[in-house]
Each structure stands twice: as structure tokens, then as C-alpha cells.
């Protein structure tokens, strides 16, 4: 089985991607960046989700000699002009503090009525080979933002985004339900044919 490196140390993302790519029919040995502890994290210096995803995928592919995939994703709020966007994971200042990010965003939106709480999750999924070959796909999940968190599943802003057509937040969906509609699921399902092609079937 060929190895595919996922450029993240976020265990939630590794589990999610294994499920998404497995459901897409890809039989690969998917490991996170934790399998290579000596490789430093890549600064996300891009100004778009796609640029950041490509930076991470290329760095890991060069460092490991394997095909690498990466994503950059975030929450884009209509009344904030698309923010927090690429700054979603560090909106409150410290990278990866989900609760602080959530609390700050809810405080910023406290006076915004339901009719103006539109938002979407966006994801750019990228793959790279050591020779510089690259592909990028994107996915979105549109919804509205709740006034308070609800649900114990998922991570990040999942407890406050209610997908269009549903009465639950992303954190109240099962993993299978979420992967079927999520921005990350859509982006990586679109990327799966390129992964299959570049791995030789």
C-alpha cells in the first residue's frame, strides 16, 4: 500500500481524511505529519486557502519523498467580509484554541440578527509530488451561525454553523453525515481522482 502524507498534526483532520478518502475508494496508508516529527511546521504565509494548502503540501512532499496532501480551511462570515477566513484557526490570537476563537466570534456577532448571520466553511485541498507536480480543488458548506454552540462532535467552528437545509449544527451531525456535505469532504472527494492517477491507480 502506497503512503500518502497529510500535512497536519491535527488528529481530527487525519481521522476525517481517512474516512473521506476511504469512502472515495482510495486504499492508501494515510499518515499525519506526526509520523515525521523532525520536519518543522510550515508557516501559513499565503493570502488564500489554496496558497496555504500548496505551501504545506509541497514542503512535506519534498521533505518525505512521498505524495503529500494538505488543506487550508476556515469559516467565512458574510457580515465580516469573509473573515475570519484564513485566520480562522488563530482568530483569538493563539493558533488552534478552538474555544477562544469560537467565543470571540460569537461576541463579535452578538448583535447581528438571524437574517444576517450567513456564513460558509471553505476548504482548499492540495496535493504535491516531490517533483513539483501539484493539484488544488476547493469545497464549500453554506449555512447560518447560531448564537450559542450546540453539539459535541467535530471541531473548530462546527458547534455554531448550521448547514442550509438542516436544523442541527455541524457538531450535531454524525461523522458520516458531516463528511457527506462538508467543505473538506467536497474538496477531497474532488481531489481523489488526481491522487489515484498520481499513485498509479
Secondary structure as the mmCIF struct_conf table of DSSP 4:
data_model
#
loop_
_struct_conf.conf_type_id
_struct_conf.id
_struct_conf.beg_label_comp_id
_struct_conf.beg_label_asym_id
_struct_conf.beg_label_seq_id
_struct_conf.end_label_comp_id
_struct_conf.end_label_asym_id
_struct_conf.end_label_seq_id
STRN STRN1 UNK A 3 UNK A 6
BEND BEND1 UNK A 7 UNK A 7
HELX_RH_AL_P HELX_RH_AL_P1 UNK A 11 UNK A 23
TURN_TY1_P TURN_TY1_P1 UNK A 24 UNK A 25
STRN STRN2 UNK A 29 UNK A 32
HELX_RH_3T_P HELX_RH_3T_P1 UNK A 33 UNK A 36
TURN_TY1_P TURN_TY1_P2 UNK A 37 UNK A 38
BEND BEND2 UNK A 39 UNK A 39
HELX_LH_PP_P HELX_LH_PP_P1 UNK A 40 UNK A 43
BEND BEND3 UNK A 47 UNK A 48
HELX_RH_AL_P HELX_RH_AL_P2 UNK A 49 UNK A 64
BEND BEND4 UNK A 65 UNK A 66
STRN STRN3 UNK A 67 UNK A 77
HELX_RH_3T_P HELX_RH_3T_P2 UNK A 78 UNK A 80
TURN_TY1_P TURN_TY1_P3 UNK A 81 UNK A 82
STRN STRN4 UNK A 84 UNK A 84
HELX_RH_3T_P HELX_RH_3T_P3 UNK A 85 UNK A 90
TURN_TY1_P TURN_TY1_P4 UNK A 91 UNK A 92
BEND BEND5 UNK A 93 UNK A 94
TURN_TY1_P TURN_TY1_P5 UNK A 95 UNK A 96
HELX_RH_AL_P HELX_RH_AL_P3 UNK A 98 UNK A 108
TURN_TY1_P TURN_TY1_P6 UNK A 109 UNK A 111
HELX_RH_3T_P HELX_RH_3T_P4 UNK A 114 UNK A 116
STRN STRN5 UNK A 118 UNK A 128
TURN_TY1_P TURN_TY1_P7 UNK A 130 UNK A 131
BEND BEND6 UNK A 132 UNK A 132
STRN STRN6 UNK A 134 UNK A 145
BEND BEND7 UNK A 147 UNK A 148
BEND BEND8 UNK A 152 UNK A 154
TURN_TY1_P TURN_TY1_P8 UNK A 156 UNK A 160
STRN STRN7 UNK A 161 UNK A 163
TURN_TY1_P TURN_TY1_P9 UNK A 164 UNK A 165
BEND BEND9 UNK A 167 UNK A 168
STRN STRN8 UNK A 169 UNK A 169
HELX_RH_3T_P HELX_RH_3T_P5 UNK A 170 UNK A 172
BEND BEND10 UNK A 173 UNK A 173
HELX_RH_AL_P HELX_RH_AL_P4 UNK A 175 UNK A 181
HELX_RH_AL_P HELX_RH_AL_P5 UNK A 183 UNK A 198
TURN_TY1_P TURN_TY1_P10 UNK A 199 UNK A 200
#
